[in-house]
Amino acid sequence: MAKTSTLEKNQLRKDLVAKFAAKRAELKAILANPNTSDEEFFKAQRALNKLPRNSSPIRVRNRCSLTGRPRGFIGRFGVSRLTFRELALSGKIPGVTKSSW
């Protein structure tokens, strides 16, 4: 099980990403537009740099929803590989069976 403080920190990042998503998308659209003047471009760039670092979606870590494990995350199911194996072998994930040949 991951430390509670680490899970809380990641949750804070998720909240900040949701809070600043619209503002960040608006500024990125200005930066991506080839018709933007140099003044507008640099103004948008400075505004983007002033946003909190943790509001960037790249800083959110994928974690297992049950254990909080950061590695071996299977996005389709939202759990780590170890938790996935336990749930699959116990039959708690529908449609998943152990393969044998």
Secondary structure as UniProt FT lines:
FT   HELIX           4..32
FT   TURN            34..35
FT   HELIX           38..50
FT   HELIX           53..55
FT   HELIX           57..59
FT   TURN            65..67
FT   STRAND          73..74
FT   TURN            75..78
FT   STRAND          79..80
FT   HELIX           81..89
FT   TURN            90..91
FT   TURN            94..95
//
